[in-house]
Amino acid sequence: MADFFLLHITRMSDDDDAPLPKKSRIYYGSLEEKEKERISKGDGGYLGKDAVKAGIEAGHINVSSNEFYEVEDHVSERQAEVLAEFERRKRARQINVSTDDAEVKACLRALGEPITLFGEGPAERRERLRNILSVVGADALKKTEKTEDAKKSRQEHQQTWYHEGPSTLKTARVYIARFSLPRAVKRLEEARANKEIPEASRTARQQELHKSLRALNNFCSQIGDDRPISYCQFSPNSKLLVTASWSGLCKLWGVPDCSLIRTLRGHSTNVGAIVFHPQATISLDEKDCNMASCAADGSVKLWNLESDEPVADIEGHTMRVARVAWHPSGRFLGTTCYDHSWRLWDLEAQEEILHQEGHSKGVYDIAFHRDGSLVGTGGLDAFGRLWDLRTGRCIMFLEGHLKEIYGISFSPNGYHTATGSGDNTCKVWDLRHRKCIYTIPAHQNLLSAVRFQPTDGHYLLTGAYDNTAKIWTHPGWSPLKTMAGHEGKVMGLDISPNGQLIATCSYDRTFKLWTSE
């Protein structure tokens, strides 16, 4: 019994010595300070000191700053993407796509997408188009159609339109062909003869011409009218000068004394131009039609050298007529109009034989080739055109100016053409190569007129709204002389057929004659 009691007492004492379970602690507030203390003591917990340090250095454990990660923002961005995708799929279901595979391909082509992919069938292609339209919008095809319509309209504007002409037009074309061919033969013979002249002689002659041009001075200045003088031209015998004014009056002056011979009254508004018949003062009688003029009200009038009233009116224009020019034969008259067309009149038949469109804006200037086979027109659409009067075709499109073309002139050599524009430049075109060969940065304002030397074409004359006229060498196109003297913009100019005088007319109501001493 005693033994049993002792054994029981022993077991009880063993139970009393057993360790008590460790109670867990609850901390309130931040653990940052405790963690720092624990790390500083070297107590790394079950991870160890080195592992905790590595985690802090890698940036996975943050115990030293208040940086936090906004979970809600990233969740909201993801939700927005999912919602956008749902909206796109909803739009795609509402888009009607044609079941015609050809139309689907045309729509893809219009949108700039490949019309087919490798292994793609009509159903997949149709679904691809629907997905693309759900992204770019269903109106993308309509915008593309509008763009294509605009391109077509621009192409239509650039197309040349031909009117069916009367039988008199065919007769005129045959007449012009027979008139121009002998003149072309004669011009080529003169060019060959000039080529046979020794180079030294030609150079000496050219240097002499340049020397005389550099010595040009203002010989005479005359007040021509109460309003700006818009145009001037010498007579074929170089003894008369005719001027046109915004007052509606045209005046005939004696040269070189600048004496007033006659005032021509007939226009009631701004006169755009007045020009001499090619045979006036040479073989044409003074009672015949020697001059033609045009005005802003669309009127075109014919004049003789004896009366101060017009001998005939040409009716047909309903808008402003900017320029008028005689064909070298003297039988035809060309007019340019702001109705986007130019016209050719047969004065023997006394009717309009050609009404030619081709410009997208008003046509401003017109010039005939020396042979009579070609005519050049310059328009307010910044383009020029060269027309073959024998066939009616546009043989050359002068594209390059940035603004309106206000002047055009043919060189006597037969293959050079000059155009003056509102972009302050003068371009020289070669008919043989059908391109612009040189651009002259001529003036500081728009060019109002250009003229080649009428006899040989050895120099080019330009006038502009910077109040000056300039002479340029040909070839080379270098400046020779600047004629400054007008107080207003130079609106017109001309070179006398004998090459002795140059006339300029201006907005300052005066015209000036220039000659070398």
C-alpha positions as CSV (number, residue, x, y, z in Angstrom):
1,M,0.0,0.0,0.0
2,A,2.8,2.3,0.9
3,D,4.6,1.6,-2.3
4,F,1.6,2.5,-4.3
5,F,1.3,5.8,-2.6
6,L,4.9,6.7,-3.2
7,L,4.5,5.9,-6.9
8,H,1.5,8.1,-7.1
9,I,3.3,11.0,-5.4
10,T,6.1,10.6,-7.9
11,R,3.9,10.9,-10.9
12,M,2.2,13.9,-9.6
13,S,5.5,15.7,-9.1
14,D,6.5,14.9,-12.7
15,D,3.3,16.5,-14.0
16,D,4.0,19.6,-12.0
17,D,7.5,20.1,-13.7
18,A,6.0,20.0,-17.3
19,P,6.3,23.4,-19.3
20,L,3.1,25.4,-19.7
21,P,1.8,26.3,-23.2
22,K,3.0,29.7,-24.6
23,K,0.2,32.3,-24.7
24,S,-0.1,34.4,-27.9
25,R,0.2,38.2,-27.7
26,I,-2.1,40.7,-29.4
27,Y,-0.4,44.0,-30.6
28,Y,-2.4,47.1,-31.3
29,G,-1.2,49.7,-33.9
30,S,1.7,49.5,-36.3
31,L,4.2,46.7,-36.2
32,E,6.9,48.8,-37.8
33,E,8.7,49.6,-34.6
34,K,8.5,46.0,-33.4
35,E,9.8,44.7,-36.6
36,K,12.8,47.2,-36.6
37,E,13.5,46.1,-33.0
38,R,13.3,42.4,-33.9
39,I,15.6,42.8,-36.9
40,S,18.1,44.9,-34.9
41,K,18.3,42.1,-32.2
42,G,18.9,39.6,-34.9
43,D,15.7,37.6,-34.3
44,G,14.8,36.6,-37.9
45,G,11.9,34.4,-36.9
46,Y,11.5,31.3,-38.9
47,L,12.8,33.1,-42.1
48,G,16.1,34.1,-40.7
49,K,17.9,37.4,-40.6
50,D,19.4,37.2,-44.1
51,A,16.2,36.3,-45.8
52,V,14.4,39.3,-44.3
53,K,17.2,41.7,-45.4
54,A,17.1,40.2,-48.9
55,G,13.4,40.7,-49.1
56,I,13.7,44.4,-47.9
57,E,16.4,45.1,-50.5
58,A,14.4,43.5,-53.3
59,G,11.5,45.7,-52.4
60,H,9.1,42.8,-51.5
61,I,8.9,43.8,-47.8
62,N,8.1,47.4,-47.0
63,V,8.8,48.5,-43.4
64,S,10.3,51.9,-43.8
65,S,7.8,54.0,-45.8
66,N,4.1,54.6,-46.3
67,E,3.9,53.5,-49.9
68,F,0.8,51.5,-50.8
69,Y,-0.7,49.9,-53.9
70,E,-4.0,51.1,-55.1
71,V,-5.8,47.9,-56.0
72,E,-9.1,49.7,-56.8
73,D,-7.6,51.8,-59.6
74,H,-6.2,48.8,-61.4
75,V,-9.4,46.9,-61.0
76,S,-11.3,49.9,-62.4
77,E,-9.0,50.1,-65.4
78,R,-9.5,46.4,-66.1
79,Q,-13.3,46.8,-65.7
80,A,-13.2,49.8,-68.1
81,E,-11.4,47.6,-70.7
82,V,-13.9,44.8,-70.3
83,L,-16.8,47.2,-70.6
84,A,-15.3,48.8,-73.7
85,E,-15.0,45.4,-75.3
86,F,-18.6,44.6,-74.4
87,E,-19.7,47.9,-76.0
88,R,-17.7,47.2,-79.1
89,R,-19.3,43.8,-79.5
90,K,-22.7,45.4,-79.0
91,R,-22.0,47.9,-81.8
92,A,-20.7,45.1,-84.0
93,R,-24.0,43.2,-83.6
94,Q,-25.9,46.3,-84.6
95,I,-23.8,47.0,-87.8
96,N,-25.4,45.7,-91.0
97,V,-22.8,44.3,-93.4
98,S,-23.6,43.3,-96.9
99,T,-23.7,39.6,-97.7
100,D,-22.2,40.2,-101.1
101,D,-18.5,39.2,-100.9
102,A,-17.6,41.7,-103.7
103,E,-19.1,44.6,-101.8
104,V,-17.4,43.4,-98.6
105,K,-14.0,43.5,-100.4
106,A,-14.8,46.9,-101.8
107,C,-15.5,48.2,-98.3
108,L,-12.3,46.8,-97.0
109,R,-10.4,48.4,-99.8
110,A,-12.0,51.7,-99.2
111,L,-11.0,51.5,-95.5
112,G,-7.4,50.8,-96.4
113,E,-7.5,47.2,-95.2
114,P,-6.4,44.0,-97.0
115,I,-9.4,42.6,-98.9
116,T,-8.5,39.1,-98.0
117,L,-6.3,37.2,-95.6
118,F,-4.7,33.8,-96.0
119,G,-7.3,31.1,-95.5
120,E,-10.1,33.6,-95.0
121,G,-13.5,32.7,-96.3
122,P,-16.5,35.1,-97.1
123,A,-18.0,34.6,-93.6
124,E,-14.7,35.4,-91.8
125,R,-14.1,38.4,-94.1
126,R,-17.6,39.7,-93.4
127,E,-17.0,39.3,-89.6
128,R,-13.6,41.1,-90.0
129,L,-15.3,44.0,-91.7
130,R,-17.9,44.2,-89.0
131,N,-15.2,44.3,-86.3
132,I,-13.3,47.0,-88.1
133,L,-16.4,49.1,-88.5
134,S,-17.2,48.7,-84.8
135,V,-13.8,50.3,-84.0
136,V,-13.5,53.1,-86.6
137,G,-17.3,53.7,-86.7
138,A,-20.0,52.9,-89.2
139,D,-19.6,56.5,-90.7
140,A,-16.1,55.7,-92.0
141,L,-17.4,54.3,-95.2
142,K,-19.6,57.4,-95.8
143,K,-16.6,59.7,-95.2
144,T,-14.6,57.6,-97.7
145,E,-17.3,57.9,-100.3
146,K,-17.4,61.7,-99.8
147,T,-13.6,61.8,-100.3
148,E,-13.8,59.8,-103.5
149,D,-16.6,62.1,-104.8
150,A,-14.4,65.1,-104.1
151,K,-11.5,63.5,-105.9
152,K,-13.8,62.8,-108.9
153,S,-15.0,66.3,-108.9
154,R,-11.4,67.6,-108.9
155,Q,-10.6,65.3,-111.8
156,E,-13.6,66.5,-113.7
157,H,-12.4,70.1,-113.2
158,Q,-9.0,69.2,-114.7
159,Q,-10.5,67.5,-117.7
160,T,-10.6,69.3,-121.0
161,W,-14.1,70.0,-122.4
162,Y,-14.7,70.2,-126.2
163,H,-17.7,71.8,-127.7
164,E,-19.1,70.7,-131.0
165,G,-18.4,73.5,-133.4
166,P,-20.1,74.8,-136.5
167,S,-18.9,74.1,-140.0
168,T,-17.1,77.4,-140.0
169,L,-14.8,76.1,-137.3
170,K,-13.6,73.3,-139.6
171,T,-13.0,75.9,-142.3
172,A,-11.1,78.1,-139.8
173,R,-8.9,75.2,-138.7
174,V,-8.0,74.3,-142.2
175,Y,-7.2,78.0,-142.9
176,I,-5.0,78.2,-139.7
177,A,-3.1,75.1,-140.7
178,R,-2.4,76.4,-144.2
179,F,-1.4,79.8,-142.7
180,S,0.9,78.4,-140.0
181,L,2.8,75.8,-141.9
182,P,4.7,78.2,-144.2
183,R,5.4,80.5,-141.3
184,A,6.9,77.5,-139.4
185,V,9.1,76.6,-142.3
186,K,10.3,80.2,-142.6
187,R,11.0,80.3,-138.8
188,L,13.1,77.1,-139.0
189,E,15.0,78.4,-141.9
190,E,15.9,81.5,-140.0
191,A,17.0,79.4,-137.0
192,R,19.3,77.3,-139.2
193,A,20.8,80.4,-140.8
194,N,21.4,82.0,-137.4
195,K,23.1,78.8,-136.3
196,E,25.6,79.1,-139.2
197,I,26.7,82.5,-137.9
198,P,30.1,82.1,-136.1
199,E,29.8,81.9,-132.3
200,A,32.0,84.9,-131.8
201,S,29.8,87.1,-133.9
202,R,26.6,86.0,-132.1
203,T,28.3,86.5,-128.7
204,A,29.5,90.0,-129.7
205,R,26.0,90.9,-130.9
206,Q,24.5,89.7,-127.7
207,Q,26.9,91.6,-125.6
208,E,26.1,94.7,-127.5
209,L,22.4,94.2,-126.9
210,H,23.0,93.7,-123.2
211,K,25.1,96.8,-123.0
212,S,22.3,98.9,-124.6
213,L,19.7,97.4,-122.3
214,R,21.7,98.2,-119.2
215,A,21.8,101.8,-120.4
216,L,18.0,102.1,-120.6
217,N,16.6,105.3,-119.1
218,N,13.2,106.9,-118.7
219,F,12.8,108.9,-121.9
220,C,9.3,110.2,-121.4
221,S,6.6,110.2,-118.7
222,Q,3.1,111.2,-119.4
223,I,-0.1,111.4,-117.4
224,G,-2.5,109.2,-119.4
225,D,-5.8,109.5,-117.6
226,D,-7.6,110.3,-114.3
227,R,-7.8,106.7,-113.4
228,P,-5.2,103.9,-113.4
229,I,-3.9,102.8,-116.9
230,S,-4.4,99.1,-117.3
231,Y,-2.9,98.3,-120.6
232,C,-0.6,99.7,-123.4
233,Q,0.6,98.5,-126.7
234,F,2.8,99.8,-129.6
235,S,1.5,99.8,-133.2
236,P,3.2,97.5,-135.7
237,N,5.1,100.4,-137.2
238,S,6.3,101.5,-133.7
239,K,5.0,105.1,-134.2
240,L,1.8,104.9,-132.1
241,L,1.0,103.8,-128.6
242,V,-2.5,103.0,-127.4
243,T,-3.5,102.9,-123.7
244,A,-6.5,101.6,-121.9
245,S,-7.8,103.1,-118.6
246,W,-10.2,102.2,-115.8
247,S,-12.1,105.3,-116.7
248,G,-13.4,103.5,-119.8
249,L,-11.4,105.7,-122.1
250,C,-8.7,104.5,-124.6
251,K,-6.2,107.0,-125.9
252,L,-4.0,107.0,-129.0
253,W,-0.6,108.6,-128.6
254,G,2.2,109.6,-130.9
255,V,5.6,108.1,-130.3
256,P,8.2,109.2,-129.2
257,D,6.8,112.7,-128.3
258,C,3.8,111.2,-126.4
259,S,1.4,113.6,-128.0
260,L,-2.3,112.8,-127.7
261,I,-3.8,112.0,-131.1
262,R,-7.3,110.7,-130.3
263,T,-9.5,109.7,-127.3
264,L,-11.6,106.6,-128.0
265,R,-14.9,106.7,-126.2
266,G,-17.1,103.7,-126.1
267,H,-16.7,101.8,-122.9
268,S,-18.5,102.7,-119.7
269,T,-16.4,100.7,-117.3
270,N,-12.8,99.5,-116.7
271,V,-11.1,98.6,-119.9
272,G,-9.0,95.5,-119.6
273,A,-7.0,95.7,-122.8
274,I,-6.7,97.3,-126.3
275,V,-4.6,95.8,-129.0
276,F,-3.6,96.6,-132.6
277,H,-4.4,94.5,-135.7
278,P,-1.2,92.7,-136.9
279,Q,-1.3,94.7,-140.1
280,A,-2.5,98.0,-138.7
281,T,-0.3,101.1,-139.7
282,I,1.5,98.8,-142.2
283,S,-0.9,97.5,-144.9
284,L,-4.3,98.0,-143.4
285,D,-6.4,101.0,-144.4
286,E,-7.2,103.4,-141.6
287,K,-10.9,103.0,-142.2
288,D,-10.8,99.3,-141.6
289,C,-10.8,97.6,-138.2
290,N,-7.4,98.4,-136.7
291,M,-7.9,97.8,-133.0
292,A,-9.9,95.7,-130.5
293,S,-10.7,96.4,-126.9
294,C,-12.5,94.6,-124.0
295,A,-13.9,95.7,-120.7
296,A,-15.1,94.5,-117.3
297,D,-18.8,94.5,-118.4
298,G,-18.2,91.9,-121.0
299,S,-18.2,94.2,-124.0
300,V,-15.7,93.9,-126.9
301,K,-15.4,96.7,-129.3
302,L,-13.6,97.2,-132.7
303,W,-12.0,100.5,-133.7
304,N,-10.5,102.2,-136.7
305,L,-7.8,104.9,-136.8
306,E,-10.0,107.7,-138.0
307,S,-12.9,107.8,-135.6
308,D,-13.2,108.1,-131.8
309,E,-16.2,105.8,-131.7
310,P,-16.2,102.0,-132.2
311,V,-17.0,100.7,-135.6
312,A,-18.5,97.4,-134.3
313,D,-19.4,95.6,-131.1
314,I,-18.9,91.9,-130.4
315,E,-21.7,90.5,-128.3
316,G,-21.8,87.2,-126.5
317,H,-19.9,87.6,-123.2
318,T,-22.0,87.8,-120.0
319,M,-19.1,88.2,-117.6
320,R,-15.8,90.2,-117.4
321,V,-13.5,90.0,-120.4
322,A,-10.0,90.3,-119.1
323,R,-7.9,90.2,-122.3
324,V,-8.2,90.3,-126.1
325,A,-5.6,89.3,-128.7
326,W,-5.4,89.1,-132.5
327,H,-4.4,86.0,-134.4
328,P,-1.2,86.6,-136.5
329,S,-3.4,86.3,-139.6
330,G,-5.6,89.2,-138.5
331,R,-8.7,87.2,-139.3
332,F,-9.4,85.8,-135.8
333,L,-9.8,87.5,-132.5
334,G,-9.3,85.7,-129.1
335,T,-11.0,86.8,-125.9
336,T,-10.7,85.5,-122.3
337,C,-13.6,85.6,-119.9
338,Y,-14.3,85.1,-116.2
339,D,-16.9,82.4,-117.1
340,H,-13.9,79.9,-117.1
341,S,-13.7,79.9,-120.9
342,W,-12.0,81.6,-123.9
343,R,-13.5,82.3,-127.3
344,L,-12.3,82.6,-130.8
345,W,-14.2,84.9,-133.2
346,D,-14.0,84.9,-137.0
347,L,-14.3,88.5,-138.1
348,E,-14.8,87.6,-141.7
349,A,-17.7,85.3,-140.9
350,Q,-18.7,87.7,-138.1
351,E,-19.4,85.0,-135.6
352,E,-18.1,83.0,-132.7
353,I,-16.5,79.8,-134.0
354,L,-15.1,78.4,-130.8
355,H,-16.2,78.6,-127.2
356,Q,-13.5,76.6,-125.3
357,E,-13.6,75.6,-121.6
358,G,-10.8,73.9,-119.7
359,H,-10.0,76.2,-116.7
360,S,-11.7,75.7,-113.4
361,K,-11.7,79.5,-112.7
362,G,-11.7,82.6,-114.9
363,V,-9.3,82.9,-117.8
364,Y,-7.2,86.0,-117.6
365,D,-4.6,86.2,-120.4
366,I,-4.2,84.9,-123.9
367,A,-1.4,84.9,-126.4
368,F,-1.0,83.5,-129.9
369,H,2.1,81.6,-131.2
370,R,4.2,83.4,-133.8
371,D,3.2,80.8,-136.4
372,G,-0.5,81.1,-135.6
373,S,-0.8,77.4,-134.9
374,L,-1.0,77.5,-131.1
375,V,-2.7,79.7,-128.5
376,G,-1.8,79.9,-124.8
377,T,-4.2,80.8,-122.0
378,G,-3.4,81.6,-118.4
379,G,-6.1,81.2,-115.7
380,L,-7.0,82.3,-112.2
381,D,-6.8,78.6,-111.3
382,A,-3.0,78.9,-111.4
383,F,-2.8,76.7,-114.5
384,G,-1.9,77.5,-118.1
385,R,-2.9,75.6,-121.2
386,L,-1.5,75.5,-124.7
387,W,-4.0,74.7,-127.4
388,D,-3.5,73.5,-131.0
389,L,-5.9,75.6,-133.1
390,R,-5.6,73.1,-136.0
391,T,-7.0,70.2,-134.0
392,G,-8.6,71.8,-130.9
393,R,-6.6,69.7,-128.5
394,C,-4.8,70.9,-125.4
395,I,-1.2,69.9,-126.1
396,M,0.4,71.1,-122.9
397,F,-0.7,71.7,-119.4
398,L,1.3,74.3,-117.5
399,E,1.2,73.2,-113.9
400,G,3.6,74.7,-111.3
401,H,2.5,78.1,-110.3
402,L,1.1,78.5,-106.7
403,K,-1.3,81.4,-107.6
404,E,-3.1,83.0,-110.5
405,I,-1.5,83.4,-113.9
406,Y,-1.8,87.0,-115.1
407,G,0.5,87.0,-118.1
408,I,1.6,84.6,-120.9
409,S,3.9,85.2,-123.8
410,F,5.5,83.1,-126.7
411,S,9.1,83.6,-127.7
412,P,9.8,84.2,-131.4
413,N,12.0,81.1,-131.3
414,G,8.8,79.1,-131.3
415,Y,9.5,76.8,-128.4
416,H,9.7,78.9,-125.3
417,T,6.7,80.3,-123.3
418,A,6.8,82.5,-120.3
419,T,4.1,82.9,-117.6
420,G,3.8,85.5,-114.9
421,S,1.9,84.7,-111.7
422,G,0.6,86.1,-108.5
423,D,3.2,83.9,-106.7
424,N,5.8,86.6,-107.7
425,T,7.6,84.3,-110.1
426,C,8.0,83.9,-113.9
427,K,8.2,80.4,-115.3
428,V,9.8,79.6,-118.6
429,W,8.4,76.5,-120.4
430,D,9.9,74.4,-123.2
431,L,7.4,73.1,-125.7
432,R,9.8,70.5,-127.0
433,H,10.2,68.9,-123.6
434,R,6.8,69.8,-122.3
435,K,8.1,71.0,-119.0
436,C,9.2,74.1,-117.0
437,I,12.9,74.6,-117.6
438,Y,13.4,77.6,-115.3
439,T,11.6,79.6,-112.5
440,I,12.7,83.2,-112.2
441,P,12.1,84.7,-108.7
442,A,11.4,87.9,-110.5
443,H,9.7,90.4,-108.2
444,Q,8.5,91.1,-104.6
445,N,4.8,91.2,-105.7
446,L,2.6,89.6,-108.2
447,L,3.6,89.8,-111.9
448,S,1.1,91.6,-114.1
449,A,2.7,91.2,-117.5
450,V,5.4,89.3,-119.4
451,R,6.8,90.0,-122.9
452,F,9.5,88.4,-125.0
453,Q,11.5,90.6,-127.3
454,P,9.4,90.6,-130.4
455,T,12.1,90.3,-133.0
456,D,14.6,87.7,-131.7
457,G,13.5,86.9,-128.2
458,H,16.9,87.7,-126.8
459,Y,15.5,89.0,-123.6
460,L,12.4,88.8,-121.4
461,L,10.5,91.8,-119.9
462,T,8.4,91.5,-116.7
463,G,6.3,94.0,-114.8
464,A,4.9,93.7,-111.3
465,Y,3.0,95.2,-108.5
466,D,6.2,96.1,-106.8
467,N,6.3,99.3,-109.0
468,T,9.1,98.0,-111.2
469,A,9.7,96.3,-114.5
470,K,12.7,94.1,-115.1
471,I,14.7,92.7,-118.1
472,W,16.1,89.2,-118.0
473,T,18.6,87.6,-120.4
474,H,17.6,84.8,-122.7
475,P,19.0,82.2,-122.3
476,G,20.4,82.3,-118.8
477,W,17.5,84.3,-117.2
478,S,19.8,86.6,-115.3
479,P,18.7,90.2,-114.4
480,L,19.9,92.9,-116.8
481,K,18.0,96.0,-115.8
482,T,15.5,97.1,-113.3
483,M,13.3,100.0,-114.5
484,A,12.1,101.8,-111.4
485,G,10.2,105.1,-111.6
486,H,6.5,104.5,-111.2
487,E,4.9,105.5,-108.0
488,G,2.3,102.8,-108.3
489,K,2.1,99.1,-109.4
490,V,3.0,98.4,-113.0
491,M,-0.1,97.1,-114.7
492,G,1.0,96.7,-118.3
493,L,4.0,96.9,-120.6
494,D,5.1,96.4,-124.2
495,I,8.2,96.4,-126.4
496,S,8.1,98.2,-129.8
497,P,8.4,96.0,-132.8
498,N,11.6,97.7,-133.9
499,G,13.1,97.1,-130.4
500,Q,13.9,100.7,-129.7
501,L,11.4,101.6,-127.0
502,I,9.8,100.0,-124.0
503,A,6.5,101.2,-122.6
504,T,5.2,100.7,-119.1
505,C,1.8,101.8,-117.7
506,S,0.9,102.1,-114.0
507,Y,-1.7,102.4,-111.3
508,D,-0.3,105.9,-110.8
509,R,-2.2,107.0,-114.0
510,T,1.0,107.5,-116.0
511,F,2.8,105.7,-118.8
512,K,6.6,105.9,-119.4
513,L,8.8,105.3,-122.4
514,W,12.2,103.8,-121.8
515,T,15.1,103.9,-124.3
516,S,18.9,103.6,-124.3
517,E,20.9,106.7,-124.7
